[in-house]
């Protein structure tokens, strides 16, 4: 896990954005959504159209009885900053000896700094698997569990998972990777397309999507 490139890494930050201008599209009615992080404006249910169409392709590749469950897509910059600052404060209390640089890197295992966050571009989605009835499947940890809460089990390739959880993560990953998405390795639920992390992972010369308003 030491080889994981974090989203705050200078190599990721340096990737340019060539904004495509593609619109944000509403996921609702096209994929199954979950309301636990719903906001009054419905921002959570919006994604860039290119990402949404790839999620639909991934859904079509899942075995019968399995469904993608979208929990959060687009996130306003002010919300992103609030989450990053809150988690950074938690880490600062736990590890008072951390330098600002170490704190920023540690926080970025779980939430992106606002200036590079793919959620603010509509380029990232937090999602899980459920059955046809909407019952969430065992993925090893709850979605959005921090590294501290989960003992590192939130990392996509974490050791010690049950065979069932490992199987479900493999199903999810195979379908999403086949549709062109990339995973952030510290969060099994976080997948993206068209952002800087996607560009770094795939070797694309630039990102397709930058921050935008809903």
C-alpha positions as CSV (number, residue, x, y, z in Angstrom):
1,X,0.0,0.0,0.0
2,X,3.0,2.3,0.3
3,X,3.1,2.4,-3.5
4,X,-0.3,4.1,-3.7
5,X,-0.2,7.6,-5.4
6,X,-2.4,9.9,-3.3
7,X,-4.6,12.5,-5.0
8,X,-2.6,15.3,-3.3
9,X,0.6,14.1,-5.0
10,X,2.4,16.7,-7.0
11,X,2.3,14.5,-10.1
12,X,-1.5,14.5,-10.0
13,X,-1.8,18.2,-9.1
14,X,0.4,19.1,-12.1
15,X,-1.9,17.5,-14.7
16,X,-3.6,20.2,-16.8
17,X,-7.4,20.3,-17.3
18,X,-8.7,20.7,-20.8
19,X,-12.4,21.3,-19.9
20,X,-14.7,19.6,-22.3
21,X,-17.8,21.6,-21.3
22,X,-19.8,18.4,-21.0
23,X,-23.0,18.9,-18.9
24,X,-23.8,17.5,-15.6
25,X,-26.6,14.9,-15.9
26,X,-29.1,13.6,-13.3
27,X,-28.5,10.0,-12.4
28,X,-32.0,9.5,-11.0
29,X,-34.2,7.5,-13.2
30,X,-31.1,6.0,-15.0
31,X,-29.3,4.2,-12.1
32,X,-30.4,3.3,-8.6
33,X,-29.6,6.0,-6.1
34,X,-29.4,6.2,-2.3
35,X,-30.6,9.2,-0.3
36,X,-28.3,9.1,2.7
37,X,-26.2,12.1,1.4
38,X,-29.0,13.8,-0.5
39,X,-29.0,17.6,-0.5
40,X,-32.0,19.9,-1.2
41,X,-30.6,20.9,-4.7
42,X,-30.0,17.2,-5.7
43,X,-26.3,17.9,-6.4
44,X,-25.5,14.4,-5.0
45,X,-27.3,12.8,-8.0
46,X,-25.5,14.6,-10.8
47,X,-22.5,13.4,-12.8
48,X,-20.8,14.4,-16.0
49,X,-22.6,12.7,-18.8
50,X,-19.6,10.8,-19.9
51,X,-19.2,9.3,-16.5
52,X,-22.9,8.5,-16.3
53,X,-23.0,6.7,-19.6
54,X,-20.0,4.6,-18.5
55,X,-21.7,3.7,-15.3
56,X,-24.7,2.5,-17.3
57,X,-22.4,0.3,-19.4
58,X,-20.9,-1.1,-16.2
59,X,-24.4,-1.9,-14.8
60,X,-25.1,-3.9,-18.0
61,X,-22.0,-6.0,-17.4
62,X,-22.9,-7.0,-13.8
63,X,-24.3,-10.5,-13.3
64,X,-28.1,-10.9,-12.9
65,X,-29.3,-9.8,-9.4
66,X,-26.5,-7.2,-8.9
67,X,-27.1,-3.4,-9.1
68,X,-25.0,-0.4,-8.8
69,X,-26.1,1.9,-5.9
70,X,-25.0,5.5,-6.4
71,X,-24.5,7.3,-3.1
72,X,-22.8,10.6,-4.1
73,X,-21.7,12.2,-7.3
74,X,-21.2,16.0,-7.7
75,X,-20.2,17.8,-4.5
76,X,-20.2,21.7,-4.3
77,X,-16.7,23.1,-3.5
78,X,-17.9,24.5,-0.2
79,X,-19.0,21.1,0.9
80,X,-15.8,19.5,-0.2
81,X,-13.8,22.1,1.8
82,X,-15.9,21.5,4.9
83,X,-15.3,17.7,4.7
84,X,-11.6,18.1,4.1
85,X,-11.1,20.6,6.9
86,X,-13.2,18.5,9.3
87,X,-11.2,15.3,8.7
88,X,-7.9,17.3,8.8
89,X,-8.9,18.5,12.3
90,X,-9.6,15.0,13.4
91,X,-6.2,13.9,12.2
92,X,-4.5,16.9,13.8
93,X,-6.0,15.9,17.2
94,X,-4.9,12.3,16.8
95,X,-1.4,13.0,15.5
96,X,-0.3,16.4,16.8
97,X,3.2,15.9,15.6
98,X,2.3,15.8,11.9
99,X,3.7,18.6,9.8
100,X,1.3,20.5,7.5
101,X,2.5,18.5,4.5
102,X,2.1,15.2,6.3
103,X,-1.4,16.2,7.4
104,X,-2.4,17.2,3.9
105,X,-1.2,13.8,2.5
106,X,-2.9,11.8,5.3
107,X,-6.2,13.7,4.9
108,X,-6.1,13.0,1.1
109,X,-6.3,9.3,1.8
110,X,-10.0,9.9,2.5
111,X,-11.0,13.2,1.0
112,X,-9.4,15.3,-1.7
113,X,-8.2,18.9,-1.2
114,X,-10.8,21.1,-2.7
115,X,-8.5,22.5,-5.5
116,X,-8.1,19.0,-7.1
117,X,-11.3,17.2,-5.9
118,X,-12.9,15.2,-8.7
119,X,-16.3,15.3,-7.0
120,X,-16.5,19.1,-7.5
121,X,-16.1,18.4,-11.3
122,X,-18.8,15.8,-11.4
123,X,-16.1,13.4,-12.4
124,X,-16.2,11.0,-9.4
125,X,-18.9,8.8,-7.9
126,X,-19.1,7.0,-4.5
127,X,-21.1,3.9,-5.0
128,X,-21.6,0.3,-3.8
129,X,-23.5,-2.9,-4.8
130,X,-27.0,-3.9,-3.9
131,X,-29.4,-6.7,-4.8
132,X,-32.6,-6.2,-6.8
133,X,-34.4,-5.3,-3.6
134,X,-32.0,-2.5,-2.8
135,X,-30.3,-4.4,0.1
136,X,-26.6,-3.4,0.2
137,X,-24.1,-6.2,-0.2
138,X,-21.1,-6.9,2.1
139,X,-18.2,-4.9,0.9
140,X,-16.0,-5.3,3.9
141,X,-16.5,-1.9,5.4
142,X,-19.3,0.7,5.3
143,X,-19.1,3.2,2.4
144,X,-17.1,6.3,3.6
145,X,-15.4,4.5,6.5
146,X,-12.1,6.3,7.2
147,X,-8.8,4.5,7.4
148,X,-8.9,4.9,11.2
149,X,-12.4,3.6,11.6
150,X,-11.8,0.6,9.4
151,X,-8.3,-0.3,10.4
152,X,-7.3,0.2,6.7
153,X,-9.9,-2.2,5.4
154,X,-11.3,0.7,3.3
155,X,-8.3,0.3,1.0
156,X,-9.5,-1.5,-2.1
157,X,-7.0,-4.3,-1.9
158,X,-6.8,-4.5,1.9
159,X,-5.9,-7.9,3.3
160,X,-8.1,-9.8,5.7
161,X,-11.4,-9.3,4.0
162,X,-14.0,-12.0,4.1
163,X,-14.3,-14.1,0.8
164,X,-17.8,-12.6,0.3
165,X,-16.6,-9.0,0.6
166,X,-13.6,-9.7,-1.6
167,X,-15.9,-11.2,-4.2
168,X,-18.2,-8.2,-4.2
169,X,-15.3,-5.8,-4.6
170,X,-14.0,-7.8,-7.5
171,X,-17.4,-7.8,-9.2
172,X,-17.6,-4.0,-8.8
173,X,-14.1,-3.4,-9.9
174,X,-14.3,-5.6,-13.0
175,X,-17.5,-3.9,-14.2
176,X,-16.3,-0.3,-13.6
177,X,-12.8,-0.8,-14.9
178,X,-14.3,-2.5,-18.0
179,X,-16.3,0.7,-18.6
180,X,-13.2,2.9,-18.4
181,X,-13.4,4.2,-14.8
182,X,-10.4,4.2,-12.3
183,X,-10.5,3.6,-8.6
184,X,-8.9,5.6,-5.8
185,X,-7.1,2.8,-4.0
186,X,-7.7,4.0,-0.5
187,X,-11.5,4.0,-1.0
188,X,-13.1,0.9,-2.5
189,X,-16.2,2.9,-3.3
190,X,-14.6,5.9,-5.1
191,X,-14.4,5.7,-8.9
192,X,-13.8,8.4,-11.4
193,X,-13.5,9.3,-15.1
194,X,-12.1,12.4,-16.8
195,X,-10.5,13.9,-13.7
196,X,-6.8,14.4,-13.0
197,X,-6.4,11.1,-11.1
198,X,-8.0,9.3,-14.1
199,X,-5.5,11.1,-16.4
200,X,-2.6,10.1,-14.2
201,X,-3.7,6.5,-14.0
202,X,-4.5,6.0,-17.7
203,X,-1.6,8.2,-19.0
204,X,-4.0,10.7,-20.6
205,X,-2.2,14.1,-21.3
206,X,-4.9,16.1,-19.5
207,X,-8.1,15.8,-17.5
208,X,-11.4,16.4,-19.3
209,X,-13.4,17.8,-16.4
210,X,-12.6,20.6,-14.0
211,X,-14.5,22.2,-11.1
212,X,-17.9,23.7,-12.0
213,X,-21.2,24.9,-10.6
214,X,-24.3,22.7,-10.7
